[in-house]
Amino acid sequence: MSNPWLSIPLEDYERHMSLPAVGQAQMIADQFDRALARTAPASVAVIGCAGGNGFDRIRGRAITQVVAVDVNPDYLEQARIRHARCLAGLELICADVQSQSLAYGPVDFTYAALLFEYVEVSSTLNTLKRNSRPDAVLTTVLQLPHSTIPAVSSSPYWSLTSLASAMTLVEPETLAHAAAQAGFAAVDSTMIELASGKRFCVQSFSLGQGNKPAPWRVLPG
């Protein structure tokens, strides 16, 4: 079965995520910014980077390596056009994060927002661990189920309807258990509710004891 992300134009995806009724693009960038402030990494991997949402939050920080991974080469090309001149050490990798052959880094910090809904959890976590430093931190964002709101929000961008059949919501407890099996210890988590009513769980994990992030602050919805 073909990957639906290969047939969705980046413009459709970004416009959908930025719709006032969706509001997820801003949320993803804001949580990335907060995670960077908490962990102060020197090297970062963003998995499922699309066109580089949130990459502007890297500028001005003491980060010397940025790895951007996505399955869609067109998304990566736009990320290169937008950010390569401003981000030293930007490495763009077109690959399936579930692949055992994916290699980069290793990095101090990995950000995976709205990724685990589209991948096999255990194989993805194994890839992230393999490409992480011994005390690395992983921050994830999961979408939580809602009794009345569809998992893929309605919008005028019809290409995104193909995601509904490919999306499987992952419970935070399920991710935490799988992360523990892969060697990532749960540090903390917090819930976010957007104006749309959709809720998300931001979780933090650490491979070691020496680089645990500071506790979460109260996060606005």
C-alpha positions as CSV (number, residue, x, y, z in Angstrom):
1,M,0.0,0.0,0.0
2,S,1.4,3.4,-1.0
3,N,2.2,6.0,1.7
4,P,-0.5,8.7,1.6
5,W,2.1,11.3,2.6
6,L,3.7,11.0,-0.8
7,S,0.6,12.2,-2.5
8,I,-0.3,15.2,-0.3
9,P,1.1,18.5,-1.5
10,L,3.0,20.4,1.2
11,E,0.9,23.5,0.5
12,D,-2.3,21.6,1.3
13,Y,-0.8,20.1,4.5
14,E,0.5,23.4,5.7
15,R,-2.6,25.4,4.9
16,H,-4.7,22.8,6.6
17,M,-2.6,22.7,9.8
18,S,-2.7,26.5,10.0
19,L,-6.4,26.9,9.6
20,P,-7.9,28.7,12.7
21,A,-10.2,25.8,13.2
22,V,-7.2,23.3,13.3
23,G,-4.4,25.3,14.9
24,Q,-1.9,22.5,15.0
25,A,1.0,24.0,13.1
26,Q,1.4,26.7,15.8
27,M,1.0,24.1,18.6
28,I,3.7,21.8,17.1
29,A,6.2,24.7,16.7
30,D,5.4,26.0,20.2
31,Q,6.0,22.6,21.8
32,F,9.3,22.2,19.9
33,D,10.4,25.6,21.2
34,R,9.5,24.7,24.8
35,A,11.3,21.3,24.5
36,L,14.5,23.0,23.1
37,A,14.4,25.4,26.1
38,R,14.1,22.6,28.5
39,T,16.8,20.4,27.1
40,A,19.3,22.9,25.6
41,P,20.7,20.3,23.1
42,A,23.7,20.7,20.8
43,S,22.2,18.4,18.2
44,V,18.6,17.8,17.2
45,A,16.6,15.5,15.0
46,V,13.1,16.3,13.8
47,I,11.2,13.3,12.5
48,G,8.4,14.0,10.0
49,C,9.7,17.5,9.5
50,A,7.5,18.3,6.5
51,G,8.6,21.8,5.3
52,G,10.4,22.7,8.5
53,N,7.7,23.9,10.8
54,G,9.3,25.2,13.9
55,F,12.8,25.4,12.5
56,D,12.8,29.1,13.0
57,R,12.8,28.3,16.8
58,I,16.3,26.7,16.4
59,R,17.9,30.0,15.2
60,G,19.9,31.8,17.9
61,R,20.4,28.6,20.0
62,A,23.7,26.8,20.5
63,I,22.7,24.0,18.2
64,T,25.3,22.8,15.7
65,Q,23.6,19.8,14.1
66,V,20.0,19.6,12.8
67,V,18.8,16.4,11.2
68,A,15.5,16.6,9.4
69,V,13.8,13.3,8.3
70,D,10.7,12.9,6.2
71,V,9.4,10.3,3.8
72,N,8.4,12.9,1.2
73,P,11.3,14.4,-0.9
74,D,9.3,17.4,-2.0
75,Y,8.8,18.4,1.7
76,L,12.5,18.1,2.3
77,E,13.3,20.3,-0.7
78,Q,11.1,23.0,0.6
79,A,12.7,22.7,4.0
80,R,16.1,23.1,2.3
81,I,15.0,26.2,0.4
82,R,13.6,27.8,3.5
83,H,16.2,27.0,6.1
84,A,19.5,25.7,4.8
85,R,21.1,29.2,4.7
86,C,20.1,30.0,8.2
87,L,20.7,26.6,10.0
88,A,24.3,25.5,10.1
89,G,24.7,21.8,10.0
90,L,21.2,21.1,8.5
91,E,21.1,17.5,7.2
92,L,18.0,16.5,5.2
93,I,17.2,12.8,5.0
94,C,14.5,11.2,2.9
95,A,13.6,8.0,4.6
96,D,11.0,5.9,6.4
97,V,11.8,6.2,10.1
98,Q,10.7,2.6,10.6
99,S,13.6,1.4,8.4
100,Q,16.4,-0.5,10.1
101,S,18.9,1.1,7.7
102,L,18.1,4.7,8.6
103,A,21.3,6.2,10.2
104,Y,22.2,9.8,11.2
105,G,23.6,11.6,14.2
106,P,23.7,10.5,16.9
107,V,21.8,13.4,18.4
108,D,21.1,14.8,21.9
109,F,17.4,15.5,21.3
110,T,14.7,14.1,19.0
111,Y,11.3,15.7,18.3
112,A,8.5,13.6,16.9
113,A,5.2,15.4,16.7
114,L,2.1,13.6,15.3
115,L,4.4,10.9,13.9
116,F,3.4,7.7,15.9
117,E,-0.1,7.9,14.5
118,Y,1.3,6.8,11.1
119,V,4.1,4.3,12.0
120,E,4.8,1.1,13.8
121,V,5.7,2.2,17.3
122,S,8.4,-0.3,18.3
123,S,10.4,-0.2,15.1
124,T,10.3,3.6,15.1
125,L,11.5,3.8,18.7
126,N,14.3,1.4,17.9
127,T,15.4,3.7,15.1
128,L,15.3,6.7,17.3
129,K,17.3,5.0,20.0
130,R,19.9,3.8,17.5
131,N,20.5,7.4,16.4
132,S,20.6,8.9,19.8
133,R,23.4,9.7,22.2
134,P,23.5,7.8,25.5
135,D,21.7,10.6,27.5
136,A,19.4,11.8,24.7
137,V,15.9,13.1,25.2
138,L,12.9,12.3,23.1
139,T,9.8,14.5,23.0
140,T,6.6,13.3,21.3
141,V,3.2,14.8,20.6
142,L,0.3,12.4,20.3
143,Q,-3.3,13.2,19.2
144,L,-5.9,11.9,21.7
145,P,-9.2,10.5,20.6
146,H,-12.4,12.6,20.8
147,S,-15.9,11.3,21.0
148,T,-17.3,13.9,18.5
149,I,-14.4,15.4,16.6
150,P,-13.0,13.4,13.7
151,A,-9.3,12.4,13.9
152,V,-8.6,14.3,10.6
153,S,-10.2,17.7,10.9
154,S,-12.5,18.8,8.1
155,S,-11.0,21.4,5.7
156,P,-11.1,22.5,2.1
157,Y,-7.9,20.6,1.4
158,W,-9.3,17.3,0.1
159,S,-5.9,15.6,-0.4
160,L,-5.7,15.2,3.4
161,T,-8.8,12.9,3.4
162,S,-6.4,10.0,2.5
163,L,-4.9,10.2,5.9
164,A,-8.0,9.0,7.7
165,S,-7.4,5.4,6.7
166,A,-3.7,5.5,7.5
167,M,-4.0,7.1,10.9
168,T,-4.1,5.1,14.1
169,L,-4.3,7.0,17.4
170,V,-1.8,5.8,20.0
171,E,-2.6,5.9,23.7
172,P,0.1,7.7,25.7
173,E,0.4,4.7,28.0
174,T,1.0,2.4,25.0
175,L,3.8,4.7,23.8
176,A,5.3,4.9,27.3
177,H,5.3,1.1,27.5
178,A,6.9,0.7,24.1
179,A,9.4,3.4,24.9
180,A,10.4,1.6,28.1
181,Q,10.9,-1.6,26.1
182,A,13.3,0.4,23.8
183,G,15.2,1.9,26.7
184,F,13.6,5.3,27.0
185,A,12.5,6.2,30.5
186,A,9.4,8.3,30.9
187,V,10.2,11.7,32.4
188,D,6.8,13.5,32.3
189,S,3.8,14.3,30.2
190,T,1.2,17.0,29.8
191,M,-2.1,17.4,28.1
192,I,-3.0,20.3,25.7
193,E,-6.5,21.2,24.4
194,L,-6.8,23.5,21.4
195,A,-9.6,25.9,20.6
196,S,-11.0,23.2,18.3
197,G,-11.5,20.9,21.2
198,K,-8.9,18.4,20.1
199,R,-6.6,17.2,22.8
200,F,-2.9,16.2,22.6
201,C,-0.4,14.6,24.9
202,V,3.2,15.8,25.0
203,Q,5.5,13.2,26.5
204,S,9.2,13.4,27.4
205,F,11.5,10.4,27.6
206,S,15.2,10.1,28.4
207,L,17.8,7.4,27.6
208,G,20.0,8.3,30.6
209,Q,19.9,10.0,34.0
210,G,22.3,12.9,33.2
211,N,20.3,14.9,30.7
212,K,16.7,14.9,31.9
213,P,14.8,18.0,31.0
214,A,13.4,20.4,33.6
215,P,9.8,19.8,34.6
216,W,7.0,21.0,32.3
217,R,5.5,24.3,32.9
218,V,1.7,24.7,32.7
219,L,1.1,24.9,28.9
220,P,-1.7,26.9,27.3
221,G,-4.2,25.3,25.0
